[in-house]
Each structure stands twice: as C-alpha cells, then as structure tokens.
C-alpha cells in the first residue's frame, strides 16, 4: 500500500575536482542512490577523472543531468535543501542530516521530489544558491575542527538516507545466519552433563540438588550455543569420561 | 551526576597508506574524537603523508599509540568492535554503526573503555583480529555496490558518535537566532492590510467578509514572518497606497 519514497537527487553545484564528483557518485551508490545532477562543472563534462574515481559507480555519472545554473537544476524539485557549514543571514530552517533525510523520506513517500545542493569544494554554496533552497542542512561537526569535503558531506547525507531506509535491525544483523542449536539439542546437552555430574557426585548436598540443576539448565539456555558448540561440549564431556574410565587423572 | 562517556579509541590495524591514516584522524576530530591507536603501520611511523593529509588534525596523530600487534593494542579495552564488511564464520553479534555507538556510549558512561578496530585498506581485518572482538560492526551498504574505504568507514563511525552525542536539536537548529516578529507586530500588520483592503472593497460579498478576514489572519500567523519582513510588508502596502493616491495605475 505504501509506495517506496522517491529518493533525493544530489545536485553538485559548480564542482571543481573530477575526483570529488566521482567520490560523490560512489558515496551515493553505496547507499542505493543514483540520481545525480551537476551544475556548471569547472572542468566541463564528461570528466575522465570523475569516471576514474567513480569506478563501479560510473553509471551514476553516465546518467547525471548537466545544468547551466541552479534554478534550472532544481526546477522540477518540490523541496530543496542546501548543505552548508557557514551560518547565513537568510531566514531558513537549519536541520541536521538526520532530520533532513526524515523529511526527504516523508516527502518522497508523498510523491514529492527533493533535491539536495552540495557546494563547490573551496567556497561552498553562494547566498544566491542558498536562497533557492527551502532549508539548510548543516552537519553538526566539532566547532573547533569542521573539515568536511564535498565527498565526505555527500557520504554522510547518503548514509543517513541508507540508515533510515534500511530494514536491517540495528540490534543484531547477522545472528540469524548462525546455526543455533535447537531447544531440544540444548536440553539433551543438559541431560548429558547432568548424568555425568550425577555419577560424579556433583549434586551435593541433596537438599541443594534441585537448585543446582535449575541453575545449570538456566546457564545452558542463556549461552545461546550453536549446533557446533553443542557437539563440542558433548565431545569434551565424552572424552573426559573416557579418560577417567582409563584411569587417567 | 552523569559523567560524560569515555569516547572510543579508533584502532587502525596494519594501515597501508599514510593518506588514509590522516583522513581517519580528520574524520575523528570532526566529531570530537582524538584517541587513535595504530597497529604495525606498513610504512613505519611517523608517516609524513599521514601528517600532510591530517592537516589540522595532526595532534590526533601525534598522540596516537603505536602497537606491534592487535592483542597489545586492545589490552586495556573492556569491549572491542571489529569493523568488517565480509560475513564471518565466527559467531558474533553483528551490529550497525548506530547500535554500536549506542553501546559505546552506554559502556563509556559506565566507565568502560571501548576500542574499534579498522582493517587495512585492501584486505580488511583478518579472522585472528576479528576473533579478539566482542562484536562486529557492519555498515549496511548497498549489497550491489559496497565500497567504503578506511577513511570513509572511520568517518561514518565517528559521525554516529557525534550524532548521538550531539545536544543539537535535529529539528531546527538555527531558527532561534532569527528575529521573528512578535505576535503584536503580526497583528498590526494584519490590521494594516485589513484597513487597506476594506477601503478597496476587497471584503465582498458582506456575508463572506468574516471568513475572508479569518483566513487572512491565519495566513499571517502561519507565515512566521521576521520583524524585517513585517516592515517590508508595511512598506509595500504604504507605497502602493501612495501610488494610488497619486493617481498612478
């Protein structure tokens, strides 16, 4: 019933170095984004250095729209963010990447197109560019050391998209792949130990035996053993018992 | 009453290129982290290329601890994460950066030291390194294009630390700096417009006048005007009225 949200377009404004255009393309594709626009790239287009840096993400560059100015690049956008570190005189909401990508997701799910402006490496966006935006994205960096370049800024914004889009549980991603022992296998391991411990006179005094058994069962359950580990425990126990029967120490 | 959490140490394991060590230092300092450890760097230590890339973050490198192997680098850590993209045979929780830094923050607040291992550029961490870790961090990237390098991985992990540590409201960071018009100023602007519109015969037919007035009042409130914008509106209205009185169109 719910549509997947329209992903944002990353709009690189007057980028200078091809390497950074390529790095932005890779950053985007890492998190499943592929709609790039480029406004008036300094070294023209196509740019071999951009393609070299993009490597596997070259298709993002091949599909990129090239525009002569920012107004034309954002013409079909319903909402525009400008990424900038510097405070501006302009009255505009300033949001974190986290909030911006929440908004992007909500608007995208409602069929709205969001564009995100990234400024040129050295100077950043100009006030005229920022004036076209509905809101500003500022990454809350260490005020004593704010040094994000174009590729890094694009990476963090793309990461936020990916993080919020992801249906991967943040808790434990891969334990599901693990071959855990079944409840019954854990039970049998408990039986095996109990049997040996019983024979060894471990459950003493008798008044405490029931509690000791319960504690052991609890422990086996809590350990969350894999099937292989259960087999290892069985093997260790068997080997110790065998050694004892041989009269070893 | 609550202590600030102990920040994590970033442990670069057998890093190859000095540039990436420098980039990691910058990524860390961007988000207020400065505890770096380096295990057996390929090109020895100190590394001039690392310092050149780190630029302003050189002090992170100057203070970095250099270790011959991973066990000694993590010896004083209470909990160790290993960052790796590849699935491992090892049974270990795999968490997102988001979850890992939540855990880091919680453990750090309880006085525990957390170390985060980053592998060498080409090969990544070896199984022996990962075996020393309590849990694995995997960035949930696009499975069709997973290409994060050392500096980028360090940036995303540092960003998560900064994001979760930040007391910046994600919603609207800078509107507080804006000089919004008071309720009374907005009210007076509404009065001014109403007066002019009344004179111009705008509120017609009379049966609809009340609703029209209400809609206008609502609009002025919603626009959230600054003090300067309110003055601009007053000025525009005055000028139009003046022109009309002059017999202009």
Interface residues (C-beta under 8 A of the other chain):
Chain A: X26 X27 X29 X30 X31 X32 X55 X56 X57 X87 X91 X93 X94 X95 X96 X98 X99 X136 X138 X139 X140 X141 X142 X145 X146 X147 X148 X152 X155 X156 X159 X162 X163 X166 X168 X170 X171 X172 X173 X174 X175 X177 X178 X226 X229
Chain B: X26 X27 X29 X30 X31 X32 X55 X56 X57 X87 X91 X93 X94 X95 X96 X98 X99 X136 X138 X139 X140 X141 X142 X145 X146 X147 X148 X152 X155 X156 X159 X162 X163 X166 X168 X170 X171 X172 X173 X174 X175 X177 X178 X226 X229
